[in-house]
Structures are given as C-alpha cells and as structure tokens.
C-alpha cells in the first residue's frame, strides 16, 4: 500500500474518531441582553452565534464568562451539553423541575439547583476556590466521575431531602467546604479525601460506598463535624479512625466507638 494511501486512511480514521467521541464542535458564550447582563438560557439572542446551546445534531461547549458585573443565567429549559464552564461573577440557576446534563463541569462562579432539579455530570467536576455549587429543595445531583472541590458544595441549606451521588473520588481540598445541611439529605461518595471542612447536619447522611475503612485520619488543618450520620457502606464510618491531627466534632447524641492511636 502506498504511503500516501496510508496517510489518507489515517486522516479518515482520525476524523471518524472525532465524530464518534462526541467532543464539542461548537463553542458558545453567554452574552446577555445587549451583550451583558442576566437573562434566560432559552433566548437565542443572548448567546454568541445567536443559537440556544442544547445538544442535538450539533454538540456544544458552553461558557458563562466573567463580565464587568455579576449576572444570572436562568435555566428555563432542559439542557444537555458537552461541557460547561461557569466563570467568576456568573450565576446559573435552574427553574423548578429543570434538568441539566453535561459531560464535564468547571464551576468558578455560582450554581443554584434548588427546586426539584436534576444535575448530571458524566465526567469530571471541578469546583474552584470561591465558587459555590448548591443542591437544595428536593434536588438530585449525579456526578459520574471524580470531584475536585476547592470552593463550597452545599446541600439542603434552603430545603432538605436532596440526594447527591459521586461515583468517583471526592477530593475536598484545603480551604474547601462540603456541607450536607438538610434533614433527609443523602450523599453517596465512592471515596473521600478531606483537607478542608466537612459537616453533616442532623438528619443527613454521608455514605462512603467504596471506602470500607471509612475515615482513618483527620489531617492537620482539616475539620470533620458529625451531627448526622457517617457510614462506610453499612458500617460506622469512623470505626477504623487511627489519627486525629485536625478537628473532629461528634455532636449526634449517639455513642461512636473510635480508637485513634495517633495525632
């Protein structure tokens, strides 16, 4: 086979892979009314290119960029997109019952899903320092991948009975907060590494689904506050705690058997 034919076949294969992999082929930015400001996701004129970002025959990568002042994009329709970046100063808020499905999420602003919403991320989630991801009011979040939190992830502050599922490792970095605040809130996490602050409110549960030893260390500079329930599968999530260099607050009114041997 001629070298030129081989090169041509390689180009065709590469092009085919690009299509099958479903990578975003159209990047759009929020522009807002008149080029800036708040508005509804469904308003085509408020997007670059004059299109409503929602996957169909075209796949979208979406950015809510930093502008001169803060603004809010209200998600008023169900959306499926490839990637979403929420920059500092931008707020994305879902109307009641709305669903958002993305392949990857980077949040450096504020995301409010607080009215029976459903957020699904089928890849990595990054929550940057100073940003907020709020799951409240009977909402559900399925984060099907790893989560790196350097900001704040909060459930139930304005209404409980929320469910958050993280299928990968959750890394709560130094300075970050993970707050499970609502009664009836359940957060299922494959594994948790905490260098920041984690709090579990009364009536709330944090379940470590693939971390059978539970929390074995409370590192220096970190804090773990349990008013609700911490489990490792069906076991006590602190049963194999061996070292406490940070702050551990047990305030759930039950007897918790812990035998730390260091720190």
C-alpha positions as CSV (number, residue, x, y, z in Angstrom):
1,X,0.0,0.0,0.0
2,X,1.3,3.4,-0.9
3,X,2.4,5.8,1.9
4,X,0.0,8.4,0.6
5,X,-2.9,6.0,0.8
6,X,-1.9,5.1,4.4
7,X,-1.8,8.7,5.4
8,X,-5.2,9.3,3.8
9,X,-6.8,6.4,5.7
10,X,-5.3,7.7,8.9
11,X,-6.9,11.1,8.3
12,X,-10.3,9.4,7.7
13,X,-9.9,7.3,10.9
14,X,-9.0,10.4,12.9
15,X,-11.9,12.3,11.6
16,X,-14.2,9.4,12.4
17,X,-12.9,9.2,15.9
18,X,-13.5,12.9,16.4
19,X,-17.2,12.4,15.4
20,X,-17.8,9.2,17.5
21,X,-16.1,10.6,20.6
22,X,-18.8,13.3,20.7
23,X,-16.4,16.1,21.6
24,X,-17.8,19.6,21.5
25,X,-17.6,21.1,18.0
26,X,-19.3,24.4,18.7
27,X,-18.2,26.7,21.5
28,X,-20.6,29.4,22.6
29,X,-20.5,32.1,25.2
30,X,-23.3,33.9,27.1
31,X,-23.6,37.5,26.0
32,X,-26.7,38.5,27.8
33,X,-29.2,41.2,26.7
34,X,-27.3,43.9,24.9
35,X,-24.1,42.0,25.3
36,X,-24.1,41.8,29.1
37,X,-26.4,41.0,32.0
38,X,-28.9,38.5,33.1
39,X,-31.4,36.5,31.1
40,X,-33.0,33.1,30.2
41,X,-31.0,30.3,28.7
42,X,-33.7,29.8,26.0
43,X,-33.1,33.3,24.5
44,X,-31.1,32.7,21.4
45,X,-30.1,36.4,21.0
46,X,-28.2,36.2,24.3
47,X,-25.7,33.6,23.1
48,X,-22.8,34.1,20.7
49,X,-23.8,32.9,17.3
50,X,-27.5,33.5,18.1
51,X,-28.2,29.9,19.0
52,X,-29.6,28.2,22.1
53,X,-26.9,25.9,23.4
54,X,-28.5,22.4,23.6
55,X,-27.1,19.3,22.0
56,X,-28.7,17.8,19.0
57,X,-27.0,17.3,15.7
58,X,-24.6,19.9,17.0
59,X,-22.6,19.4,20.2
60,X,-21.9,22.4,22.4
61,X,-19.3,23.6,24.8
62,X,-20.7,26.5,26.9
63,X,-19.0,29.2,28.9
64,X,-20.7,31.8,31.1
65,X,-17.8,34.3,31.1
66,X,-16.7,36.9,33.6
67,X,-18.2,40.2,32.7
68,X,-17.9,43.7,34.2
69,X,-20.6,42.9,36.9
70,X,-22.3,39.8,38.3
71,X,-25.2,38.3,36.4
72,X,-27.6,35.4,36.4
73,X,-28.5,33.0,33.7
74,X,-31.8,31.3,34.4
75,X,-32.0,27.8,33.0
76,X,-35.7,27.7,31.9
77,X,-35.5,24.6,29.7
78,X,-34.0,21.1,30.0
79,X,-30.4,21.2,28.6
80,X,-27.8,18.6,27.5
81,X,-24.4,19.9,26.5
82,X,-20.8,18.6,26.3
83,X,-19.0,20.9,28.6
84,X,-19.9,23.8,30.9
85,X,-17.7,26.5,32.4
86,X,-19.2,29.0,34.8
87,X,-16.7,31.8,35.4
88,X,-16.4,34.1,38.4
89,X,-19.3,36.5,38.7
90,X,-21.7,34.3,36.8
91,X,-24.6,32.5,38.4
92,X,-26.5,29.7,36.8
93,X,-29.9,29.0,38.4
94,X,-32.4,26.3,37.4
95,X,-36.1,26.8,37.3
96,X,-38.3,24.3,39.2
97,X,-38.0,20.7,37.8
98,X,-35.3,21.6,35.3
99,X,-32.6,19.1,34.3
100,X,-29.0,19.8,33.2
101,X,-26.8,17.1,31.7
102,X,-23.1,17.8,30.9
103,X,-20.1,15.7,30.1
104,X,-17.7,17.9,32.1
105,X,-18.2,20.8,34.6
106,X,-15.9,23.6,35.8
107,X,-17.6,25.9,38.2
108,X,-15.8,29.1,39.2
109,X,-19.0,31.1,39.9
110,X,-22.3,30.0,41.5
111,X,-24.7,27.3,40.5
112,X,-28.1,27.1,42.3
113,X,-30.2,24.0,41.7
114,X,-32.7,24.3,44.5
115,X,-36.2,23.4,43.2
116,X,-36.6,19.7,42.5
117,X,-33.8,19.9,39.9
118,X,-31.6,17.2,38.4
119,X,-28.0,17.8,37.6
120,X,-26.0,15.1,35.9
121,X,-22.3,15.3,35.1
122,X,-20.9,12.3,33.1
123,X,-17.3,13.1,33.7
124,X,-15.1,15.2,35.9
125,X,-16.4,18.0,38.1
126,X,-14.2,20.9,39.3
127,X,-15.4,23.4,41.9
128,X,-12.9,26.3,42.0
129,X,-11.9,28.4,45.0
130,X,-14.5,31.0,45.9
131,X,-17.3,29.2,43.9
132,X,-20.5,27.6,45.1
133,X,-22.5,24.5,43.9
134,X,-25.8,24.4,45.8
135,X,-28.1,21.3,45.6
136,X,-31.3,22.1,47.5
137,X,-35.1,21.9,47.7
138,X,-35.5,18.2,46.9
139,X,-33.0,18.2,44.1
140,X,-30.7,15.4,42.8
141,X,-27.1,15.5,41.6
142,X,-25.4,12.6,39.8
143,X,-21.7,13.3,39.5
144,X,-20.5,10.3,37.5
145,X,-16.8,10.8,37.8
146,X,-14.2,12.5,40.1
147,X,-14.9,15.7,42.0
148,X,-12.3,18.2,43.0
149,X,-13.7,20.8,45.4
150,X,-11.7,23.9,46.3
151,X,-14.9,26.0,46.9
152,X,-18.2,25.1,48.5
153,X,-20.6,22.2,47.8
154,X,-23.7,22.6,49.9
155,X,-26.9,20.5,50.1
156,X,-30.1,21.4,51.9
157,X,-29.4,24.9,53.1
158,X,-32.8,26.1,51.9
159,X,-34.6,22.7,51.8
160,X,-33.7,19.1,52.6
161,X,-34.4,15.6,51.0
162,X,-31.7,16.0,48.4
163,X,-29.6,13.2,47.0
164,X,-26.0,13.6,45.7
165,X,-24.2,10.6,44.2
166,X,-20.5,10.8,43.3
167,X,-19.2,7.6,41.6
168,X,-15.5,8.6,41.7
169,X,-13.2,10.0,44.3
170,X,-14.2,13.2,46.0
171,X,-11.2,15.4,46.9
172,X,-12.1,18.2,49.4
173,X,-9.1,20.5,49.2
174,X,-7.6,22.8,51.8
175,X,-10.0,25.7,52.3
176,X,-12.9,24.0,50.7
177,X,-16.2,23.1,52.4
178,X,-18.6,20.2,51.9
179,X,-21.8,20.9,53.8
180,X,-24.6,18.3,53.9
181,X,-27.1,20.6,55.7
182,X,-30.6,19.4,55.2
183,X,-32.6,16.8,57.1
184,X,-33.2,13.8,54.8
185,X,-30.2,14.7,52.6
186,X,-28.1,11.7,51.5
187,X,-24.7,12.0,49.9
188,X,-23.1,8.8,48.5
189,X,-19.4,9.2,47.7
190,X,-17.1,6.4,46.4
191,X,-14.2,7.7,48.5
192,X,-13.4,11.0,50.3
193,X,-10.1,12.7,50.9
194,X,-10.6,15.7,53.1
195,X,-8.1,18.5,53.7
196,X,-10.8,21.2,54.2
197,X,-14.1,21.2,56.2
198,X,-16.8,18.6,56.1
199,X,-20.1,18.9,58.0
200,X,-23.1,16.6,58.3
201,X,-26.2,18.1,59.8
202,X,-28.9,16.5,61.9
203,X,-30.9,14.0,59.8
204,X,-28.3,14.0,57.0
205,X,-26.1,11.1,55.9
206,X,-22.8,10.8,54.2
207,X,-22.1,7.3,52.9
208,X,-18.7,6.2,51.7
209,X,-19.7,3.5,49.2
210,X,-16.2,2.2,48.1
211,X,-14.1,3.2,51.1
212,X,-14.7,0.2,53.5
213,X,-12.3,1.5,56.2
214,X,-14.1,4.8,56.3
215,X,-12.3,7.8,57.6
216,X,-9.0,6.7,59.1
217,X,-7.4,10.2,59.5
218,X,-8.5,13.7,60.3
219,X,-5.4,15.6,58.9
220,X,-4.0,18.8,60.4
221,X,-5.8,21.8,59.2
222,X,-9.0,19.9,58.3
223,X,-12.3,19.5,60.2
224,X,-15.0,16.9,60.3
225,X,-18.3,17.7,62.1
226,X,-20.9,15.0,62.5
227,X,-24.3,15.8,63.8
228,X,-26.0,13.4,61.4
229,X,-24.6,10.0,60.2
230,X,-21.3,9.0,58.6
231,X,-21.2,5.5,57.2
232,X,-18.8,3.3,55.2
233,X,-21.3,1.1,53.5
234,X,-23.3,-0.3,56.4
235,X,-20.5,0.2,59.0
236,X,-19.6,3.1,61.2
237,X,-17.6,5.5,59.1
238,X,-15.2,6.2,62.0
239,X,-14.7,2.7,63.2
240,X,-11.2,2.5,61.9
241,X,-10.1,6.1,62.7
242,X,-6.5,5.9,63.8
243,X,-5.2,9.5,63.7
244,X,-6.6,13.0,64.5
245,X,-4.4,16.0,63.9
246,X,-7.2,18.3,62.9
247,X,-10.7,18.9,64.4
248,X,-13.3,16.2,65.0
249,X,-16.7,17.2,66.4
250,X,-19.1,14.5,67.3
251,X,-22.5,16.0,68.1
252,X,-25.1,13.5,67.0
253,X,-26.1,12.3,70.5
254,X,-25.1,8.7,69.9
255,X,-22.1,6.7,71.1
256,X,-19.4,6.4,68.5
257,X,-16.7,3.9,69.1
258,X,-13.4,5.3,67.9
259,X,-9.9,4.3,68.9
260,X,-7.4,6.8,67.4
261,X,-3.8,5.8,68.0
262,X,-2.0,8.9,66.7
263,X,-2.2,12.6,66.4
